[in-house]
Amino acid sequence: MKVPGPHPLAASRPWDRPAPELATPVLRLRELDRKELRAWFTALGEPAFRGDQVFEGLQRHGWTSWDQFSQVSKDLRARLSPASDISVPVITESISSSDGSTKHAFRLADGQQVEGVYMPYARRTTLCLSSQVGCAMGCTFCATGLMGIVRNLSAGEIVGQVVAMLNAHPAEGGAGVNLVFMGMGEPLHNLDHVMKAFHILTDPAGLGLSPRRITLSTSGLVSGIERLGGYAKRPRLALSLNATTDDYRSRIMPVNKVWNLEALADALLHFPLDKSERITLEYVLLQGVTDSLEDGRRLARFAQRFPSKINLIPFNPHEGSGFEPPTEARIGELCQLLAQAGLTVSVRRSRGQDVAGACGQLVRGPRKH
């Protein structure tokens, strides 16, 4: 198999530049946390508790029409309706997988589209969220990277994906909800909006999700890892590692040209963790490229430097990638090798592969050429 050369994005470093933002000509109330909603209602001459009521309706109940807010007077609703927007991203397409998951396409206010995945399990529901339209990181094995970066998602658009998917699957919403920022985009490239969405989603007056149930996956944006570690309350951290040598990781993940494996290991070693918390290392297995036993031994040495657990992810093929998934025999050999090194290892069989909803397969709109 031909190994790709150094990616041109490594020289331009687009992740160092702020991504474009959504223009907001009207006040989108899902962008506001509870404190901001209380202040807004106070400025309107209303009691601050109206903000609590509206926040609960928007976030916990997922209401999308002022008619649903029966605790708010009709006169006030008539004032609020033209002055604000409480919509969520519109689901324009839903494709069900044979494994029970559903890939949803969302149309945003400016016509851009992103994708998310609803994955029901026996005792929980996991929602895979996008944080950007496209992605600046340019990883060669990821379909989203082919789009380039279009713009950031706002906090309201991120929260709106959650509300829209839970509204679309009401009968299944009783299970515990986990969120993973593993959809389109690099979450640490949009950290301000991601963390505001995290703040809204964990508010007890809304969905009240536990921070332990939210995971953020990065390609290795060390500056963002350091910023994330400064938050007192934050998601769990996962690193999309995918290679065990700087030479090859730089070829498939341009960010490694800026922050190599040693810089990554140092950032993870100093990342503040709770007593029982571990960093998840996600490692995509590419047949004949990243799945050798020597790769496994290097992966073990990397993981042993800080509290960690390993997710081995057999590659999810997509058109034009040039890569293939590993054999089951090799997956078993690597699991045994890592377990013998004293590491916790699991194989993540990405759901939604048959509908292009698995890790690295999400893409919308024209791709970058």
N, C-alpha and C positions, 0 to 999 in steps of 0.2 A: 504494500500500500504506500502511495506517495505521501510523504509527510509535508504538510503545508509550511510555507516559509513564514518569516516574521510578518506579523499583521501591520499594515500601514497605520492603524489607529494607535499603535504603541508610541509613535513619534508625535502625533497630534494631541494626545491625552484629552479627549473630549470630556471625560469624567471630571476634569478640573474646572470645566466651565459650567455655570448654572444652566440647567435645561430650561427651555421656554415654559411659561406658565399659562394656565387657562385664564382668559379674560372673563371677568365677572361683572357684567353691566347691571345685574339685579342682585339683591342680597340673597344668597343661597344659605338657608338656615342650617342645612346639614354641615356647613363649614364651621359652625359655631359650637364651642363646648358649652357646658351648662352655665358656667360663670358668665360667658359672653352673652348667652341668651337672656339671663336674668338682667344684665346691664341694658340690653336692647329694649326689653319690655319696660324697664324703669324709665328709659329715655322717651318711650312712647306715652308715659304717664300712667302706666299700668303697674300693678303690684309685681314685685320681683318673682313671686311664686308662679306667675304665669310662665316664666322661663322654664321652671322645673316641669310644669305640666306639658309644655310643648316638647321639651327635650325627651321626656318619657314617651310621649306619643311617637316622636320621630324615630327614636333609637330602640326602645324596648318593644313597642308594638309595630313598628315599621309602617306607620300610616303615611300615605302619600297624597291625601286630599284633605283640605280644611274641613270638609263635611264630616270627617271622622272624629274631629275634636269636639265632641258634644259638651265637654266641660267648659268650653270657651263660648261666650255669647255669640249669637249670630251677627250682631252689630260689629263686634271686634273681628270676627272672621272675615266679614266683608271689608274691613280696613286692611287686614293682613294679606289677603289674597293677592291684590295687585302690587303689593309692596315687597313681596318675598317669593321665593321659589323653594318648595319642599319636595321636588321630584327626585327620583333616583335614576341612575343610568338605565336606559331602556334595553331590555333583553330582546334582541332582534333575531336570535337563532339559538336553539337548544338542541344539542345532539347527544342522545343517550348511548352510553357504551354498554357492551355485553357484561361488564363487571359491575354495573349498577350506578356508575358515576355519570355525571352529565356535564358536558362542556357548554358554557354559555358565552355568547358574544354580546357585548354591551355597547350601545351607541351613546356617546357622551353629548353634552350640550352643544359642542361645536362641530358635531358630526364625526369626530374621530371615534375609533373603535378599539376596544381591548377585549381580552378573554379572561375568563375565570372558570374554575372547575369545582363542582359540588360532588363530594365523595362521602356517601353514607357507609358507616360501619355498624357493627352490632351494638356497640355501646357509645359511639360518638359519631359526630359528623365533622369532616374536615373540609374547609373552604380554602382553595388556592386562589390568592389574590394577586392582581397586577398593581404595580406602583408607578409605572410610566407607560406612555404610548411609545413602543419601541424600546431600544436600549442602546446606550453609548459604549458598552464594554467590548462588543465585537468578537465574542467567543465563537470560534469557527464551527463548533459542534451544535450550536443553538440556533434554531430557526428565528427566534426573536431578534437575535443580533444582526440578521440580514436586513432588518428594517432600518437600522440606524436609530438615532434618538429623534423623536418628534416633539414631545413635551412631557413635563411632569403631570401626574395626576394630583389633583387637590385632595385635601383631607376628606372633603365631602364626597368626592368621587370614589375614594377608597372605601369609606364607610358605606357608601351607596351600593357597592358591589355586594357587601355582606347582607344588607337589607333586601336587595333585589333577589338574591339567591334564597334567603330564608322565606321570603314571601312566595317564591315560586315553588317551594317544597314545604308547605305548611304542615303536612301530615307527618313529616320526618323531623320537624324542628325540636322535638322534645328531648332528644339526646344531647349530651354535652357537645359544645361546639369548639373545635380547634381551628385556628387560623394559621396559614403558612404564607409568608410573602415569598413565593416561589414561582409566581406567574411572570408576566411581561415586565421587564425593567430591572434595574439595580436599585434595591430599596435604599441603600446608603447614599446613592446619588440624589435621592429625594428625601433626605432624612427628616427635614422640618415637617413636611406634610405627613410622612409616615408616622412620626411620633405624635403629631396632633391627632391623627386617626386612632392611634393606639390609646391615647388619653381618653378619647370619646368612647371607644369600644370597651374600655375597662371601667368606666364610670358606673358605680352601683345603681344609679338611677336609670341607666340605659340597659344594655345587654349585660353589663357587669362581668365581663369575661376575666378570668384569672390571667395575669401576665404569663404564668407557666404554660398556658394553652396557646400562646402566640409565639411563632418562630419566624425569625427574619433570616433569610439566606443571602449571603454576599459572595461575589466572585473574588473578593480579596482587596477591597478598597480600604487600605490601612488607615487613611485619614478618617474615614467614616467609622471604622471599628473603634478608633480612639474616641471619637465624639460620642458614639453610642454608649461606651463604657462610663461616660460622665453622667448619664441619667440615673437617678435613684431608682426609678421604676422603668423597666424596659422589657422588650421581648427576649426570648431565648435566642442565642446566636448559633447559626449554622454557616459553615464555610464550604463553598463549592470548590474543592481542591483539584481533583481530576487529573493530576499528573504528579510525579514524584521527583522529577528533575527540572531544574530551571530552564534548560535548553528546550525541552519539549513543552513545558507549561507556557513558556513565552510564545511558542508557535501557535498554540490553540487558544491562549488567553492573554491578550495584549497587556492587560494590567500587570502581569508578572514581569514585564520589562521595566516597570517602575518600582514595584514592591515584590521582590523575589521571595522564595520560600523561607529564607532565613528571616527576612523582615516580617513576613506573615507569622512565623512561629514566635518571634519576639513579641509581636502585638497580641497574640493569643495568650502567651504566657503571662502577660501583664493585664489581661482583661479581667475586671473584677467579677468573680463568680460567687454565688451563694454556696453554702456548705455542700449541698447535694447536687449542685448544678454542674453540667458538663457541656462542652462545646461539641456540636455535631459536625463531623467531617463527612461531607458528601463526595463520593468518589465514583465518577462515571467510568464504567468499564468499556473500553473500545478494543475490540478483538485485534490482537497482534500489535497493539499500540500502547495501551496502558494496563494490560492485564497479565503481565509476566509475573512470575514468582519473585523476581528481584524487585519489581514494582511493589509487590506486597510487603517485602522486607523493608523497603524504604518508607512505605506508608506507615508501617508499625513504628519505626524509629521516630517519625515525625509526630505521630499521635501520642507517643509515650512522654512527650515533653510537657504536657499540660493535661488537666482533666478532660477527657474526650470520650466520645463513642463514634463508631464508624457506620455509615450507611453506604453499602456498595449498591450502585445503581446500574444495572445492565443498560447499555445504550438504547435509546428509543429512536429507531430510524426515522428520518424524514428525507424528502426528495432533495438530491444534490449534495448530501452530506459527505458521501464517500466512505463512511464508517459503517461497521457492522457490530452487533452485540456479541459478547463472548459466549463460549460454550458453557453448558451447565456444569460440566466436569471442572472447568477452570474456576468457575464461581465457587464451587465446593472446596477446591484446593486453597483458594485465597481465604475463605472463611475459616478453614482449619488453621492456616498459618497465623492469621491475626488472633484467633482465640488462644492459640498456644503461646502467643506473646503477651497474654494477660489482658487483652483488649475486649471490650464489648462491641460486637459486630452484628449487623443485620443486613439482609438483602431487601432493598426497597423495590418491589415490583410496581412500577408506576402505573397508576390506574388511568383509564381513558386512552390507552395507546391506539385502539382501533378507530378512535374519532379524532386523532391528533390532539389529544388533550393531556398528554403526559409531559413530564419534565423535558424542557428544551424544544417542545413542539408547538408552543403557542405563537401565533403570528397573525397579524391582521393588516389589510391594506397593502399598498405597494411596497415591495422590498427594495432595500438599497442595493445598487449594483456597483 
